[in-house]
């Protein structure tokens, strides 16, 4: 008699979850190329650190993508439908941008490199708009938690290509070949877009561009009321604020505590990646039973408590000699924080997805995720000043305090006993 597949595995091994793997991988690959591979290439080609730092500005499309998201809600290209056509077009553009980057010489062509990297960021942010909308329209209410957790995990794992494989290949091959090999990893997402069907909700496009711009905001405020809409936006801004700020200067903090670059490279990479992946996957599976609201409460507590691990390391102070015990302590602190990030992000992204209306998915999803990125983009810039003013220990206590307001707003935006927490109950749109 064949053994019964466990319920959690049956939920995970579905066509929709497989699609979420491809959407996450396609979204993560270009961003991590900009974060990991591009700086390494520029530095190896002799570009100074000041210029490399300036390249961080090319990430602005990720913060401002809501400005052109109504175009993707209103218009569809002649083939494949509203979501898939934009996704495929952006993926083709990304593949070409990645490949062509390696043909330039940063030492003499730094301006063309800058413009091509900026174009890559624009295509990447626009692809995110289309794929986020597709994923929201693909998943039903009870699948949002797990589907978005799978997407986020695939997003993180995509970073292993430009952040690990491509760097290894760069020691063996010319940069022109490395960039084209990296670009080839866009192909699985392109094949996925060609094979899947357009969600039914994607056919209900706004009739005019003005409607695509105005109605998402009108619908959101009308559904929640002005006070409720403000509370939801405040929650999206605040929920990840403390956690995001506490890791803004993680590497300098580890160095100040006496750990070597080798310690950081070996411990932080593995202790940070895999607990986040496992946490995201477990969070998605638990949300099937808990519901999104209760997951936000429980995972938010883990996310908040994990910041205290950094405060504890700061309280212990710099270590004159780093023994095995100190390395294990660092691994535990990083692992707990990564687990909290994985759990919290899984619930948070699911909440954002649920908050959107199917008729205006691209615009609302882009607006909410852009708002969530503001702390990472702007407030984290104050981290250095805060550490110099307060010291590491007080800085991490401040991060804990900044995580509290988002938790307090849960009582208003995601009540523990709300019917929406019950798996199987859909929200009326």
Wavefront OBJ file of the C-alpha trace (Angstrom):
o trace
v 0.000 0.000 0.000
v 1.575 3.343 -1.036
v 2.530 5.680 1.789
v 0.443 8.816 2.112
v 2.243 12.046 1.254
v 2.428 14.303 4.357
v -0.002 17.225 4.277
v 2.776 19.826 4.405
v 4.592 18.182 1.497
v 1.406 17.909 -0.556
v 0.831 21.637 -0.087
v 4.415 22.412 -1.089
v 4.665 20.141 -4.141
v 2.151 21.888 -6.373
v 2.359 23.586 -9.749
v 1.699 26.995 -8.211
v 4.585 26.635 -5.750
v 6.880 25.605 -8.621
v 5.903 28.775 -10.468
v 6.741 30.799 -7.338
v 10.248 29.300 -7.374
v 10.776 30.604 -10.909
v 9.329 34.053 -10.170
v 11.569 34.407 -7.110
v 14.717 33.265 -8.901
v 14.083 35.579 -11.870
v 13.509 38.555 -9.560
v 16.506 37.924 -7.334
v 19.174 37.261 -9.980
v 19.493 40.815 -11.411
v 19.380 42.491 -7.999
v 22.163 40.326 -6.592
v 24.191 40.931 -9.755
v 24.018 44.635 -8.937
v 24.787 44.073 -5.244
v 27.535 41.431 -5.484
v 28.967 40.865 -8.940
v 29.024 44.441 -10.269
v 31.082 45.909 -7.356
v 33.525 42.987 -7.517
v 33.994 43.518 -11.269
v 34.474 47.262 -10.918
v 37.019 46.887 -8.113
v 38.976 44.192 -9.927
v 39.173 46.508 -12.935
v 40.732 49.271 -10.823
v 37.692 51.501 -10.228
v 38.035 53.536 -7.015
v 35.757 52.948 -4.026
v 34.145 56.385 -4.289
v 32.902 55.622 -7.802
v 31.771 52.132 -6.785
v 29.805 53.659 -3.914
v 28.115 56.026 -6.372
v 26.757 52.983 -8.220
v 24.428 52.345 -5.252
v 22.235 55.137 -6.642
v 21.234 52.950 -9.582
v 18.988 50.989 -7.190
v 16.475 53.851 -7.055
v 14.061 52.138 -9.530
v 13.290 49.582 -6.809
v 12.061 52.383 -4.542
v 10.186 54.410 -7.164
v 8.715 51.620 -9.297
v 5.173 52.487 -8.208
v 5.389 55.576 -10.446
v 5.216 53.537 -13.670
v 3.359 50.492 -12.321
v -0.032 51.870 -13.556
v 1.247 51.447 -17.118
v 1.616 47.700 -16.485
v -1.877 47.591 -14.962
v -3.444 49.456 -17.896
v -1.641 48.105 -20.965
v -0.731 44.669 -22.292
v 1.634 43.915 -25.137
v 0.118 42.171 -28.217
v 1.013 38.629 -27.070
v 0.934 36.583 -23.843
v -1.396 38.844 -21.862
v -0.982 41.676 -19.391
v 1.381 40.054 -16.851
v 3.365 37.579 -18.936
v 4.074 39.959 -21.831
v 5.711 42.564 -19.587
v 7.586 39.849 -17.673
v 9.055 38.331 -20.837
v 9.995 41.694 -22.339
v 11.848 42.704 -19.176
v 13.569 39.310 -18.942
v 14.859 39.637 -22.512
v 16.145 43.113 -21.667
v 17.803 41.835 -18.489
v 19.537 38.981 -20.280
v 20.968 41.366 -22.880
v 22.019 43.978 -20.294
v 23.809 41.366 -18.187
v 25.637 39.906 -21.136
v 26.625 43.250 -22.671
v 28.005 44.606 -19.386
v 30.976 42.254 -19.584
v 31.931 43.587 -23.029
v 32.648 47.037 -21.570
v 35.826 48.152 -19.824
v 35.125 50.037 -16.560
v 38.557 51.640 -16.695
v 37.724 53.514 -19.914
v 33.934 53.086 -20.332
v 32.674 53.888 -16.841
v 29.825 56.113 -18.101
v 28.406 53.446 -20.479
v 28.750 50.932 -17.627
v 26.757 53.256 -15.376
v 23.965 53.718 -17.919
v 23.756 50.019 -18.745
v 23.650 49.116 -15.039
v 20.916 51.729 -14.499
v 18.947 50.230 -17.397
v 19.388 46.789 -15.847
v 17.989 48.099 -12.533
v 15.026 49.663 -14.368
v 14.243 46.410 -16.193
v 14.634 44.456 -12.949
v 12.261 46.690 -10.976
v 9.711 46.566 -13.816
v 9.978 42.777 -13.968
v 9.251 42.734 -10.225
v 6.055 44.732 -10.817
v 4.806 42.215 -13.394
v 5.850 39.070 -11.506
v 4.492 40.321 -8.165
v 1.148 41.051 -9.819
v 1.141 37.663 -11.563
v 1.898 35.845 -8.308
v -0.836 37.696 -6.399
v -3.391 36.843 -9.068
v -2.218 33.229 -9.268
v -2.498 32.387 -5.552
v -5.732 32.189 -3.610
v -6.034 33.504 -0.054
v -4.877 30.327 1.702
v -1.877 29.944 -0.633
v -0.535 33.480 -0.223
v 1.611 32.735 2.821
v 3.385 29.688 1.454
v 3.586 30.962 -2.127
v 5.223 34.217 -1.127
v 7.574 32.384 1.241
v 8.677 30.108 -1.603
v 9.157 33.177 -3.828
v 11.290 34.975 -1.212
v 13.454 31.884 -0.628
v 14.066 31.421 -4.352
v 14.885 35.138 -4.479
v 17.591 34.636 -1.842
v 18.986 31.478 -3.431
v 19.326 33.323 -6.741
v 22.023 35.360 -5.026
v 24.297 32.305 -5.045
v 24.752 32.686 -8.810
v 26.233 36.223 -9.058
v 27.438 36.199 -5.439
v 29.257 32.869 -5.522
v 29.325 30.937 -8.820
v 30.088 33.962 -11.003
v 32.865 35.162 -8.674
v 34.488 31.737 -8.780
v 34.241 31.682 -12.586
v 35.841 35.146 -12.691
v 39.111 33.581 -11.479
v 39.003 31.149 -14.398
v 37.360 32.991 -17.300
v 37.292 36.494 -18.826
v 34.662 38.829 -17.399
v 32.854 38.933 -20.761
v 32.144 35.196 -20.494
v 31.247 35.407 -16.801
v 28.514 37.972 -17.448
v 27.006 35.968 -20.313
v 27.020 32.785 -18.191
v 25.267 34.713 -15.416
v 22.765 36.079 -17.950
v 21.879 32.552 -19.103
v 20.302 31.935 -15.695
v 17.461 34.235 -16.807
v 16.343 31.568 -19.290
v 14.419 29.324 -16.817
v 12.186 32.251 -15.881
v 11.600 33.069 -19.530
v 10.595 29.471 -20.258
v 8.233 29.550 -17.279
v 6.534 32.712 -18.568
v 5.996 31.075 -21.969
v 4.531 27.866 -20.507
v 2.139 29.174 -17.842
v -1.299 30.677 -18.410
v -2.363 34.223 -17.664
v -4.401 34.418 -14.399
v -8.081 35.173 -14.931
v -7.847 38.266 -12.737
v -5.241 39.712 -15.094
v -7.865 40.162 -17.803
v -9.779 42.787 -15.781
v -7.570 45.720 -16.805
v -8.447 49.374 -16.066
v -10.083 50.986 -19.108
v -7.953 54.167 -19.101
v -4.518 55.192 -17.858
v -6.130 57.748 -15.562
v -8.219 54.977 -14.022
v -5.059 52.884 -13.606
v -3.390 55.741 -11.724
v -6.282 57.030 -9.601
v -8.443 53.987 -8.906
v -5.817 51.885 -7.024
v -5.567 54.633 -4.396
v -9.313 55.299 -4.405
v -10.089 51.598 -4.025
v -7.510 51.119 -1.245
v -8.832 54.069 0.784
v -12.457 53.145 0.057
v -11.905 49.577 1.231
v -10.048 50.497 4.425
v -11.258 54.021 5.154
v -8.802 56.898 5.427
v -7.760 56.027 8.977
v -7.424 52.333 8.149
v -5.403 53.071 5.005
v -2.996 55.273 6.977
v -2.586 52.548 9.613
v -1.841 49.910 6.958
v 0.751 52.145 5.282
v 2.318 52.956 8.660
v 2.513 49.260 9.467
v 4.168 48.448 6.127
v 6.735 51.171 6.816
v 7.426 50.172 10.439
v 7.196 46.358 10.660
v 10.712 45.662 9.330
v 12.299 48.950 10.435
v 14.152 47.733 13.533
v 15.339 44.512 11.939
v 16.528 46.286 8.791
v 18.420 48.984 10.702
v 20.171 46.521 13.034
v 21.955 44.780 10.135
v 22.790 47.910 8.132
v 26.359 47.880 9.492
v 26.641 44.201 10.337
v 30.100 43.624 8.840
v 31.738 46.654 10.534
v 30.134 45.512 13.813
v 31.636 42.030 13.525
v 35.043 43.554 12.790
v 34.753 45.868 15.797
v 33.979 42.860 17.982
v 37.320 41.316 16.980
v 36.248 38.810 14.317
v 38.445 38.402 11.254
v 37.315 38.793 7.669
v 37.668 35.022 7.275
v 35.405 34.456 10.299
v 32.823 36.771 8.811
v 33.062 35.261 5.326
v 32.685 31.674 6.507
v 30.216 32.163 9.353
v 28.026 35.021 8.157
v 27.455 33.559 4.689
v 26.243 30.153 5.835
v 24.737 31.045 9.214
v 22.868 33.901 7.547
v 21.589 32.280 4.345
v 20.284 28.869 5.346
v 18.369 29.815 8.527
v 16.675 32.576 6.482
v 15.718 30.049 3.792
v 14.529 27.485 6.333
v 12.698 30.158 8.320
v 10.945 31.415 5.207
v 9.866 27.918 4.200
v 8.677 26.981 7.700
v 6.915 30.324 7.965
v 5.054 29.679 4.744
v 4.001 26.198 5.849
v 2.892 27.414 9.290
v 0.851 30.191 7.705
v -1.282 27.558 5.983
v -2.546 26.633 9.462
v -2.024 29.856 11.420
v -3.247 32.332 8.843
v -1.385 35.513 7.939
v -2.503 37.628 10.909
v -1.338 35.285 13.647
v 1.867 34.613 11.747
v 2.612 38.352 11.769
v 2.288 38.371 15.559
v 4.329 35.255 16.279
v 7.022 35.777 13.654
v 7.270 39.456 14.564
v 8.153 38.502 18.141
v 10.939 36.210 16.880
v 12.137 38.989 14.588
v 12.247 41.459 17.494
v 13.899 39.105 19.986
v 16.609 38.177 17.481
v 17.899 41.784 17.565
v 18.779 41.256 21.232
v 21.421 38.763 20.124
v 23.381 41.610 18.539
v 22.917 43.695 21.686
v 24.330 40.780 23.708
v 27.401 40.572 21.462
v 27.882 44.326 21.856
v 27.524 44.013 25.637
v 30.254 41.346 25.683
v 32.449 43.792 23.810
v 35.472 43.265 21.555
v 37.313 39.983 22.040
v 41.125 40.016 22.196
v 41.298 36.443 20.956
v 38.619 34.654 18.994
v 38.179 31.043 20.079
v 35.724 28.415 18.892
v 33.176 29.491 21.515
v 33.104 33.047 20.176
v 32.679 31.799 16.611
v 29.793 29.570 17.666
v 28.231 32.509 19.494
v 28.492 34.648 16.365
v 26.950 31.857 14.285
v 24.080 31.512 16.776
v 23.364 35.258 16.809
v 23.469 35.532 13.009
v 21.429 32.349 12.605
v 18.707 33.517 14.997
v 18.482 36.895 13.268
v 18.320 35.218 9.847
v 15.602 32.859 11.092
v 13.625 35.854 12.354
v 14.089 37.605 9.012
v 12.930 34.504 7.143
v 9.821 34.084 9.271
v 8.966 37.787 9.442
v 9.497 38.397 5.737
v 7.320 35.423 4.779
v 4.384 36.806 6.759
v 5.056 40.411 5.766
v 5.132 39.772 2.006
v 1.991 37.645 2.310
v 0.266 40.509 4.146
v 1.256 42.953 1.385
v -0.072 40.566 -1.255
v -3.361 40.134 0.601
v -3.746 43.898 0.967
v -3.816 44.402 -2.811
v -6.973 44.289 -4.904
v -6.914 41.957 -7.948
v -8.013 44.727 -10.309
v -5.016 46.929 -9.428
v -2.448 44.399 -8.317
v 0.611 45.832 -10.078
v 0.156 49.411 -8.847
v -0.799 48.593 -5.261
v 1.832 45.868 -4.862
v 4.519 48.177 -6.251
v 3.408 50.999 -3.947
v 3.470 48.818 -0.838
v 6.807 47.159 -1.580
v 8.329 50.552 -2.441
v 7.157 51.909 0.912
v 8.620 48.870 2.671
v 11.965 49.567 0.960
v 12.188 53.158 2.226
v 13.770 52.258 5.610
v 16.383 50.108 3.873
v 17.146 52.806 1.322
v 17.119 55.978 3.388
v 16.854 55.416 7.162
v 19.668 52.859 7.168
v 21.919 55.650 5.907
v 21.777 57.104 9.440
v 23.137 53.907 11.026
v 26.763 55.091 11.071
v 25.874 58.380 12.723
v 23.723 56.597 15.313
v 26.484 54.108 16.197
v 29.044 56.890 16.594
v 26.625 58.826 18.814
v 25.255 55.957 20.915
v 27.739 53.091 20.733
v 26.893 49.591 19.492
v 24.972 48.380 22.567
v 22.638 51.390 22.749
v 22.242 51.312 18.965
v 20.880 47.771 19.048
v 18.553 48.625 21.936
v 17.263 51.497 19.785
v 16.644 48.987 16.976
v 14.591 46.868 19.391
v 12.579 49.959 20.345
v 11.997 50.810 16.674
v 10.590 47.310 16.108
v 7.882 47.837 18.747
v 5.572 50.354 16.953
v 5.065 47.977 14.028
v 4.097 45.215 16.465
v 1.652 47.515 18.265
v -0.081 48.357 14.974
v -0.908 44.670 14.506
v -3.859 45.086 16.851
v -5.383 47.443 14.265
v -4.289 46.050 10.893
v -4.095 42.308 11.623
v -6.047 41.419 14.803
v -5.179 38.049 16.328
v -8.791 36.811 16.359
v -9.778 38.222 12.980
v -11.563 35.725 10.679
v -8.799 36.390 8.157
v -6.439 34.376 10.368
v -8.389 31.201 9.700
v -6.990 29.074 6.914
v -9.566 28.519 4.228
v -11.439 31.787 4.658
v -10.989 34.227 1.818
v -11.186 37.963 2.035
v -14.039 39.513 0.124
v -12.545 41.913 -2.395
l 1 2 3 4 5 6 7 8 9 10 11 12 13 14 15 16 17 18 19 20 21 22 23 24 25 26 27 28 29 30 31 32 33 34 35 36 37 38 39 40 41 42 43 44 45 46 47 48 49 50 51 52 53 54 55 56 57 58 59 60 61 62 63 64 65 66 67 68 69 70 71 72 73 74 75 76 77 78 79 80 81 82 83 84 85 86 87 88 89 90 91 92 93 94 95 96 97 98 99 100 101 102 103 104 105 106 107 108 109 110 111 112 113 114 115 116 117 118 119 120 121 122 123 124 125 126 127 128 129 130 131 132 133 134 135 136 137 138 139 140 141 142 143 144 145 146 147 148 149 150 151 152 153 154 155 156 157 158 159 160 161 162 163 164 165 166 167 168 169 170 171 172 173 174 175 176 177 178 179 180 181 182 183 184 185 186 187 188 189 190 191 192 193 194 195 196 197 198 199 200 201 202 203 204 205 206 207 208 209 210 211 212 213 214 215 216 217 218 219 220 221 222 223 224 225 226 227 228 229 230 231 232 233 234 235 236 237 238 239 240 241 242 243 244 245 246 247 248 249 250 251 252 253 254 255 256 257 258 259 260 261 262 263 264 265 266 267 268 269 270 271 272 273 274 275 276 277 278 279 280 281 282 283 284 285 286 287 288 289 290 291 292 293 294 295 296 297 298 299 300 301 302 303 304 305 306 307 308 309 310 311 312 313 314 315 316 317 318 319 320 321 322 323 324 325 326 327 328 329 330 331 332 333 334 335 336 337 338 339 340 341 342 343 344 345 346 347 348 349 350 351 352 353 354 355 356 357 358 359 360 361 362 363 364 365 366 367 368 369 370 371 372 373 374 375 376 377 378 379 380 381 382 383 384 385 386 387 388 389 390 391 392 393 394 395 396 397 398 399 400 401 402 403 404 405 406 407 408 409 410 411 412 413 414 415 416 417 418 419 420 421 422 423 424 425 426 427 428 429
